[in-house]
Amino acid sequence: MSEKKEQDDRPDRTTLPGMIWNASHILDQALDPKCKGIPRQLLEGCKGVAIISVVEAGFIFSGHAGTGVLLARRQDGSWSPPSALGLAGVGFGALFGAAIKDVIILLVDDEAINSFTAMNTVKFGGEVGVAIGPVGREMSGDYNISGKGAGQALSYTFSKGLFAGAGLEGAVLRGRATENERFYGQPATPQEILFGNFVQTPEEKGIEELHRKLEIMRRGETCIPSEEEQKKKEQLRLDADKAGNEAKASQGTDVEHVVASDLAT
């Protein structure tokens, strides 16, 4: 599939339905048997997962940016509803180019996810250390990260469905309060979405699929979407595009600036 066609096949990513669809699509890449995968032990022990699509300059606002979702691993082992994210920053280097780059970030410890929920923002290389994660569905031995007590994260970047190996040093991850409110129908902080029972999770928005695929990854298994799953995925894509168009219609041109304002430093 060409880079342009892949971009055209993805739905609008300025609203949560599109970000959820895109996160599920990224997990499809990581679950493909041809992909080296992410060690299940890291998924088993991590405290949260951010799944982001980075886009070329000008898609959302001037400069490189991305949109995505953050999910927390709760104490009972279940995954939380998704909280909307934006990604910006400097020093991305080879991570950015003309094509979409997909990013999975494992928040390894409590300090990493607490840094985000406490401040609604986190800078990699600042509040939270970040390293390129090891690949392979199984990992022998321990993987040590030295952080001198700081929160830690592991990043996995994809280009054309393959691991790209680019780092995220200097990137800024920030919550998108406006989009969370639009999706859940009420104001809610990331803390309330990720760790409370404050919001009611909308049905038929792809969240169940997102949870299912994360569990498959956690077990170290692979998965190729069935024909029925592909049809469902296509319907969710159409729904996400509709949600994006409705948001633009209700807010005019301002919707393009939602991420830009949320990421202002």
C-alpha positions as CSV (number, residue, x, y, z in Angstrom):
1,M,0.0,0.0,0.0
2,S,1.4,3.4,-0.9
3,E,2.1,6.0,1.8
4,K,-0.6,8.4,0.3
5,K,-3.2,5.6,0.1
6,E,-2.5,4.6,3.7
7,Q,-3.1,8.2,4.8
8,D,-6.3,8.4,2.7
9,D,-7.6,5.1,4.3
10,R,-7.3,6.4,7.8
11,P,-10.2,8.4,9.3
12,D,-10.1,11.9,10.7
13,R,-7.9,11.8,13.8
14,T,-8.9,15.1,15.4
15,T,-11.7,13.4,17.5
16,L,-11.6,10.4,19.8
17,P,-13.5,8.0,17.5
18,G,-10.7,8.5,14.9
19,M,-7.9,8.2,17.5
20,I,-9.4,5.0,18.8
21,W,-9.7,3.5,15.3
22,N,-6.1,4.6,14.6
23,A,-4.8,3.1,17.8
24,S,-6.5,-0.2,17.0
25,H,-5.0,-0.1,13.5
26,I,-1.5,0.4,15.0
27,L,-2.1,-2.6,17.3
28,D,-2.9,-4.6,14.1
29,Q,0.6,-3.8,12.9
30,A,2.2,-4.9,16.2
31,L,0.1,-8.1,16.2
32,D,1.0,-9.1,12.6
33,P,2.9,-12.4,12.6
34,K,5.5,-10.7,10.3
35,C,6.2,-8.0,13.0
36,K,8.8,-8.8,15.6
37,G,6.4,-7.6,18.3
38,I,6.7,-6.2,21.8
39,P,7.8,-8.5,24.7
40,R,4.7,-9.7,26.5
41,Q,6.5,-9.3,29.8
42,L,6.7,-5.6,29.3
43,L,2.9,-5.4,28.5
44,E,2.2,-7.5,31.6
45,G,4.1,-5.2,33.9
46,C,3.5,-1.8,32.4
47,K,1.2,0.8,34.0
48,G,-0.1,2.4,30.9
49,V,0.1,2.5,27.1
50,A,0.0,5.5,24.8
51,I,-0.8,4.8,21.1
52,I,-0.2,7.7,18.8
53,S,-0.1,8.5,15.1
54,V,2.4,11.2,14.1
55,V,1.6,13.1,11.0
56,E,3.4,15.4,8.6
57,A,3.6,19.1,9.2
58,G,0.5,21.1,8.6
59,F,-2.0,18.3,9.1
60,I,-3.3,19.7,12.4
61,F,-1.1,22.7,13.0
62,S,2.2,24.2,11.9
63,G,5.0,21.8,12.9
64,H,5.1,18.1,13.5
65,A,2.3,16.7,15.7
66,G,0.4,13.7,16.6
67,T,-2.8,12.5,18.1
68,G,-3.7,9.4,20.1
69,V,-4.9,7.8,23.2
70,L,-3.6,6.8,26.6
71,L,-5.0,3.7,28.5
72,A,-4.0,2.7,32.1
73,R,-3.6,-0.8,33.4
74,R,-5.8,-0.9,36.5
75,Q,-5.1,-2.8,39.7
76,D,-7.5,-5.6,38.7
77,G,-5.6,-6.1,35.4
78,S,-8.3,-4.5,33.2
79,W,-7.6,-1.6,30.8
80,S,-9.2,1.8,31.4
81,P,-11.2,3.8,28.9
82,P,-9.0,5.9,26.5
83,S,-8.0,9.4,27.3
84,A,-7.3,11.7,24.3
85,L,-3.7,12.8,23.7
86,G,-1.7,15.2,21.6
87,L,2.0,14.9,20.9
88,A,4.4,17.7,20.0
89,G,8.0,18.8,20.7
90,V,11.4,19.2,19.3
91,G,14.3,16.9,18.5
92,F,12.2,14.2,16.9
93,G,14.8,13.7,14.1
94,A,14.2,10.7,11.8
95,L,10.8,10.0,13.5
96,F,9.2,12.5,11.1
97,G,8.9,12.6,7.4
98,A,6.3,12.6,4.7
99,A,4.6,9.4,5.9
100,I,2.6,8.6,8.9
101,K,4.7,7.2,11.8
102,D,2.9,5.2,14.4
103,V,4.1,5.1,18.0
104,I,3.4,2.8,21.0
105,I,4.7,4.1,24.3
106,L,4.8,1.8,27.3
107,L,4.6,3.7,30.6
108,V,6.7,1.4,32.7
109,D,6.1,2.5,36.2
110,D,3.7,4.4,38.5
111,E,5.9,7.5,38.4
112,A,5.5,7.7,34.6
113,I,1.7,7.6,34.5
114,N,1.4,9.6,37.7
115,S,3.5,12.4,36.1
116,F,0.9,12.6,33.3
117,T,-2.2,12.4,35.4
118,A,-1.0,14.9,37.9
119,M,0.0,17.6,35.4
120,N,-2.0,16.6,32.3
121,T,1.4,16.8,30.4
122,V,4.7,15.1,30.4
123,K,8.0,15.7,28.6
124,F,10.1,12.7,27.6
125,G,13.6,13.2,28.7
126,G,12.4,15.6,31.4
127,E,9.8,14.4,33.9
128,V,9.9,10.9,32.3
129,G,12.9,9.1,30.9
130,V,12.4,7.3,27.5
131,A,14.3,4.6,25.7
132,I,13.8,2.6,22.6
133,G,12.2,-0.7,23.7
134,P,13.4,-4.2,23.0
135,V,11.6,-6.2,20.3
136,G,10.4,-9.8,20.2
137,R,7.3,-11.3,21.7
138,E,9.4,-13.1,24.4
139,M,12.2,-11.5,26.4
140,S,14.9,-13.5,28.2
141,G,16.2,-12.0,31.4
142,D,15.4,-8.6,32.9
143,Y,15.4,-5.3,31.0
144,N,16.8,-2.6,33.2
145,I,16.3,1.1,32.7
146,S,18.3,3.5,34.8
147,G,16.3,6.6,35.7
148,K,17.4,7.7,39.2
149,G,13.9,7.5,40.5
150,A,12.3,9.2,37.5
151,G,9.3,7.7,35.7
152,Q,10.3,5.6,32.7
153,A,8.9,4.8,29.3
154,L,9.7,2.6,26.4
155,S,8.9,3.7,22.8
156,Y,8.2,1.7,19.7
157,T,7.9,3.5,16.4
158,F,6.5,2.1,13.2
159,S,7.0,3.2,9.6
160,K,5.0,1.3,6.9
161,G,4.2,-1.3,9.5
162,L,7.8,-2.0,10.5
163,F,9.8,-0.9,13.5
164,A,11.6,2.3,12.8
165,G,13.7,2.5,15.9
166,A,13.4,6.3,16.3
167,G,13.5,7.8,19.8
168,L,11.1,10.3,21.5
169,E,13.6,12.4,23.4
170,G,12.2,15.9,23.8
171,A,8.6,15.0,22.9
172,V,5.7,16.5,24.9
173,L,2.6,14.4,25.6
174,R,-0.4,16.4,26.8
175,G,-4.1,15.6,27.4
176,R,-6.9,16.9,25.3
177,A,-9.6,18.0,27.7
178,T,-11.9,19.4,25.0
179,E,-12.0,16.1,23.1
180,N,-12.5,14.0,26.2
181,E,-15.5,16.1,27.1
182,R,-16.9,15.8,23.6
183,F,-16.6,12.0,23.6
184,Y,-17.7,11.3,27.2
185,G,-20.4,14.0,27.3
186,Q,-19.0,15.6,30.4
187,P,-15.8,17.2,31.7
188,A,-13.4,14.6,33.0
189,T,-9.7,14.7,33.9
190,P,-7.3,12.0,32.8
191,Q,-7.2,10.8,36.4
192,E,-11.0,10.4,36.4
193,I,-11.0,8.6,33.0
194,L,-8.1,6.3,33.7
195,F,-8.5,5.4,37.3
196,G,-12.1,6.2,38.4
197,N,-15.5,5.1,37.3
198,F,-16.4,8.7,36.6
199,V,-17.3,8.3,32.9
200,Q,-19.6,6.0,31.1
201,T,-17.8,4.2,28.3
202,P,-19.7,4.6,25.0
203,E,-20.5,1.3,23.2
204,E,-19.7,0.5,19.6
205,K,-16.9,3.0,19.4
206,G,-14.0,0.4,19.1
207,I,-12.9,0.5,22.7
208,E,-13.7,-3.2,23.3
209,E,-11.5,-4.1,20.3
210,L,-8.7,-1.9,21.6
211,H,-8.9,-3.8,25.0
212,R,-9.0,-7.2,23.2
213,K,-5.9,-6.5,21.1
214,L,-3.9,-5.2,24.1
215,E,-4.7,-8.5,25.9
216,I,-3.6,-10.5,22.8
217,M,-0.3,-8.5,22.9
218,R,0.0,-9.1,26.6
219,R,-0.2,-12.9,26.0
220,G,2.6,-12.7,23.4
221,E,0.3,-13.9,20.6
222,T,-0.3,-12.7,17.1
223,C,-3.5,-12.0,15.3
224,I,-4.7,-11.3,11.7
225,P,-8.1,-9.6,11.5
226,S,-10.8,-11.9,10.2
227,E,-13.1,-10.8,7.3
228,E,-15.9,-10.0,9.8
229,E,-13.5,-7.9,11.9
230,Q,-12.3,-6.1,8.8
231,K,-15.9,-5.2,8.0
232,K,-16.5,-3.9,11.5
233,K,-13.2,-1.9,11.3
234,E,-14.4,-0.3,8.1
235,Q,-17.7,0.7,9.7
236,L,-15.9,2.2,12.6
237,R,-13.7,4.1,10.1
238,L,-16.8,5.6,8.5
239,D,-18.2,6.5,11.9
240,A,-15.0,8.2,12.9
241,D,-14.9,10.3,9.7
242,K,-18.5,11.3,10.4
243,A,-17.6,12.3,14.0
244,G,-14.7,14.4,12.6
245,N,-16.9,16.1,10.0
246,E,-19.6,16.9,12.6
247,A,-17.0,18.4,15.0
248,K,-15.7,20.6,12.2
249,A,-19.2,21.7,11.2
250,S,-20.1,22.6,14.8
251,Q,-16.8,24.4,15.5
252,G,-15.9,25.8,12.1
253,T,-12.2,26.0,11.4
254,D,-11.4,26.0,15.1
255,V,-11.4,22.2,15.2
256,E,-8.0,22.2,13.3
257,H,-6.6,24.2,16.2
258,V,-7.9,22.0,19.1
259,V,-4.6,20.1,19.3
260,A,-2.5,23.2,18.8
261,S,-4.2,25.1,21.7
262,D,-4.1,22.0,24.0
263,L,-0.4,21.6,23.3
264,A,0.6,25.2,23.8
265,T,3.5,25.5,26.2
